[in-house]
Amino acid sequence: MPSRAKLHYDNLPHPKVVVVGGGFAGLELVQGLSGQPYKVLLLDRQNHHCFQPLLYQVATASLSADSIAHPFRRTVGPMSNVAFRMANVTAVDADKKLVYTDHGAFEYDILILATGSRTNFFGMRDLEATAMQLKNISQALDIRSDFLQDFEAALYLHDEAEKRSYLNFVIVGAGPTGVELAGALAEIKRTVLKREYREMESEWMRIVLIDGNDRVLQHFSEESSADAYRYLRELGVEVMLNTRVTGCDDDRLMLGDGTTIDTHTVIWAAGVIGAAVPGLEGAMNERSGRYNCDEHGRVGGLDGIYAVGDVASYAGDPEWPKGHPQVATVAIQQAQHLVAHLKARANGGREKPFRYRNKGSMATIGRRRAVVDLGKRQFGGTFAWLLWMFVHVMQLVSFRNRFMVLMNWAWKYMSWRNTIRLIIRPYVRRSNTDTAGA
Ligand SMILES: Cc1cc2nc3c(=O)[nH]c(=O)nc-3n(C[C@H](O)[C@H](O)[C@H](O)COP(=O)(O)OP(=O)(O)OC[C@H]3O[C@@H](n4cnc5c(N)ncnc54)[C@H](O)[C@@H]3O)c2cc1C
């Protein structure tokens, strides 16, 4: 049964478009469809958009959570043909044209799936149960609380080896998220731990970055990988390449060569899988969790169902025969393309296939250290770091967020301090509660 909940635009005569997910792709879509002859309903399990590229800065207490998040109602409120409902979408019925949620079902004429991706543990259940993840604000706050709790807990221990195990932070996956997180933790070791935890030796803290490949930032140029590796080593990060993780328990990480690392904190940043919604299994790739789409984003030949962003794998782009990378620029460009496609559909215009314009890649590894790949050009150091900051600030959703981020960065740059080191909501380990509330 479809939901009877009233939507403010019910009387409009337009087709119903349901957009599931308000990430980079979903938000771009609703902004593009605002004022168009469609009744748009945005569904998301969160009440806010999250700027994921800066999550690691929330996790390492450089930015407050509200500086990288923006409430959907603030965006959608002024739009006369767009509504928002906070709901977890649980299934799709393509025959009945219904989307099922934890608050009932919604009818659609056009369905757009923009549910992004989730962490991929490659079937390793012990890691899934124990390791920390970084996909949303709640998880970023968990990481922040966890490392601060570990610092405080270590002070109460007498045995040096035990203290050290609380100060061993292992990050698995040396892509941009792992590299950026490792760099930020290394700066905390060099500043906060050294200055403010005077009863502890800062050398006791280890930051280990593990990857199965033979270089960090595998998808960047070789020059950028080499620069990033050098920056990490300069900051004291232990980088273990060609290393496979096989499992973990509450206080150890197991490696492929049979050795172990004593640690209470493993952060898993080693891969993602599409966050597909049940109901369209025939139109998705089981291994990647992404919907198989044509060059306009139409899912598996189904009428009126599209997918965009991380959860979609588009065919037909000669430069990307295996699908586009799961990054924000792809999500935004696919959403812009779909808006143009839907406008053409409403007004009888011509449809152009989607082609991704790759604008380059960048990652930062601590203060004044970053790498940038722009086409065939590669550069690192202070200029790359400034460019990284400029690009990320400009991509934030609101002026307030941009202002807050800039102010925080300026303060941190001048004072060398991460000031937001508050344990507001203590992290309770799922399988080990011994440090809860420390
Ligand atoms: C830590 C981190 C750092 C990153 N850094 C970069 C970077 O520097 N540069 C870059 O280009 N990319 C980066 N990325 C990747 C980038 O963030 C993603 O490619 C991008 O967010 C994909 O956009 P999307 O709209 O497809 O999905 P998302 O932005 O993930 O949005 C998905 C939305 O769907 C909602 N949702 C999911 N399932 C459901 C459901 N069943 N019901 C209701 N709502 C649902 C979620 O709540 C979320 O709001 C990073 C990602 C992470 C996690």
The ligand as an SDF file (V2000), in Angstrom:
LIG
                    3D

 53 58  0  0  0  0  0  0  0  0999 V2000
   36.1650    9.0960    3.6420 C   0  0  0  0  0  0  0  0  0  0  0  0
   35.9040    9.3620    2.1720 C   0  0  0  0  0  0  0  0  0  0  0  0
   36.6970   10.2640    1.4800 C   0  0  0  0  0  0  0  0  0  0  0  0
   36.4690   10.5250    0.1240 C   0  0  0  0  0  0  0  0  0  0  0  0
   37.2440   11.4390   -0.5280 N   0  0  0  0  0  0  0  0  0  0  0  0
   36.9720   11.7640   -1.8110 C   0  0  0  0  0  0  0  0  0  0  0  0
   37.7040   12.7710   -2.4770 C   0  0  0  0  0  0  0  0  0  0  0  0
   38.6230   13.3720   -1.9010 O   0  0  0  0  0  0  0  0  0  0  0  0
   37.3660   13.0750   -3.7560 N   0  0  0  0  0  0  0  0  0  0  0  0
   36.3380   12.4360   -4.3990 C   0  0  0  0  0  0  0  0  0  0  0  0
   36.0360   12.7640   -5.5560 O   0  0  0  0  0  0  0  0  0  0  0  0
   35.6350   11.4620   -3.7990 N   0  0  0  0  0  0  0  0  0  0  0  0
   35.9220   11.1140   -2.5260 C   0  0  0  0  0  0  0  0  0  0  0  0
   35.2010   10.1380   -1.8970 N   0  0  0  0  0  0  0  0  0  0  0  0
   34.1650    9.4130   -2.6600 C   0  0  0  0  0  0  0  0  0  0  0  0
   32.9090   10.2420   -2.7440 C   0  0  0  0  0  0  0  0  0  0  0  0
   32.5500   10.7510   -1.4840 O   0  0  0  0  0  0  0  0  0  0  0  0
   31.8000    9.3720   -3.3360 C   0  0  0  0  0  0  0  0  0  0  0  0
   32.2070    8.9550   -4.6140 O   0  0  0  0  0  0  0  0  0  0  0  0
   30.5010   10.1480   -3.4370 C   0  0  0  0  0  0  0  0  0  0  0  0
   30.0350   10.4860   -2.1400 O   0  0  0  0  0  0  0  0  0  0  0  0
   29.4460    9.3460   -4.1700 C   0  0  0  0  0  0  0  0  0  0  0  0
   28.2790   10.0930   -4.2110 O   0  0  0  0  0  0  0  0  0  0  0  0
   26.8690    9.3950   -4.2290 P   0  0  0  0  0  0  0  0  0  0  0  0
   25.8560   10.4780   -4.3270 O   0  0  0  0  0  0  0  0  0  0  0  0
   26.8540    8.3040   -5.2150 O   0  0  0  0  0  0  0  0  0  0  0  0
   26.7500    8.6670   -2.7890 O   0  0  0  0  0  0  0  0  0  0  0  0
   26.8690    9.2570   -1.3290 P   0  0  0  0  0  0  0  0  0  0  0  0
   27.4790   10.6050   -1.3290 O   0  0  0  0  0  0  0  0  0  0  0  0
   27.5190    8.1950   -0.5250 O   0  0  0  0  0  0  0  0  0  0  0  0
   25.3540    9.4210   -0.8620 O   0  0  0  0  0  0  0  0  0  0  0  0
   24.5060    8.3130   -0.6920 C   0  0  0  0  0  0  0  0  0  0  0  0
   23.3170    8.7790    0.1380 C   0  0  0  0  0  0  0  0  0  0  0  0
   22.3410    7.7510    0.0990 O   0  0  0  0  0  0  0  0  0  0  0  0
   21.8030    7.5450    1.3910 C   0  0  0  0  0  0  0  0  0  0  0  0
   21.3540    6.1460    1.4270 N   0  0  0  0  0  0  0  0  0  0  0  0
   22.0700    5.0390    1.1630 C   0  0  0  0  0  0  0  0  0  0  0  0
   21.2980    3.9370    1.2380 N   0  0  0  0  0  0  0  0  0  0  0  0
   20.0610    4.3710    1.5620 C   0  0  0  0  0  0  0  0  0  0  0  0
   18.8240    3.7070    1.7930 C   0  0  0  0  0  0  0  0  0  0  0  0
   18.7000    2.3780    1.6800 N   0  0  0  0  0  0  0  0  0  0  0  0
   17.7550    4.4560    2.1430 N   0  0  0  0  0  0  0  0  0  0  0  0
   17.8530    5.8040    2.2600 C   0  0  0  0  0  0  0  0  0  0  0  0
   18.9980    6.4750    2.0400 N   0  0  0  0  0  0  0  0  0  0  0  0
   20.0930    5.7740    1.6880 C   0  0  0  0  0  0  0  0  0  0  0  0
   22.9660    7.8490    2.3230 C   0  0  0  0  0  0  0  0  0  0  0  0
   22.4890    8.2150    3.6010 O   0  0  0  0  0  0  0  0  0  0  0  0
   23.6480    9.0020    1.6000 C   0  0  0  0  0  0  0  0  0  0  0  0
   23.1470   10.2540    2.0050 O   0  0  0  0  0  0  0  0  0  0  0  0
   35.4170    9.8570   -0.5420 C   0  0  0  0  0  0  0  0  0  0  0  0
   34.6170    8.9440    0.1590 C   0  0  0  0  0  0  0  0  0  0  0  0
   34.8560    8.7030    1.5030 C   0  0  0  0  0  0  0  0  0  0  0  0
   33.9820    7.7270    2.2610 C   0  0  0  0  0  0  0  0  0  0  0  0
  1  2  1  0
  2  3  1  0
  2 52  2  0
  3  4  2  0
  4  5  1  0
  4 50  1  0
  5  6  2  0
  6  7  1  0
  6 13  1  0
  7  8  2  0
  7  9  1  0
  9 10  1  0
 10 11  2  0
 10 12  1  0
 12 13  2  0
 13 14  1  0
 14 15  1  0
 14 50  1  0
 15 16  1  0
 16 17  1  0
 16 18  1  0
 18 19  1  0
 18 20  1  0
 20 21  1  0
 20 22  1  0
 22 23  1  0
 23 24  1  0
 24 25  2  0
 24 26  1  0
 24 27  1  0
 27 28  1  0
 28 29  2  0
 28 30  1  0
 28 31  1  0
 31 32  1  0
 32 33  1  0
 33 34  1  0
 33 48  1  0
 34 35  1  0
 35 36  1  0
 35 46  1  0
 36 37  1  0
 36 45  1  0
 37 38  2  0
 38 39  1  0
 39 40  1  0
 39 45  2  0
 40 41  1  0
 40 42  2  0
 42 43  1  0
 43 44  2  0
 44 45  1  0
 46 47  1  0
 46 48  1  0
 48 49  1  0
 50 51  2  0
 51 52  1  0
 52 53  1  0
M  END
$$$$
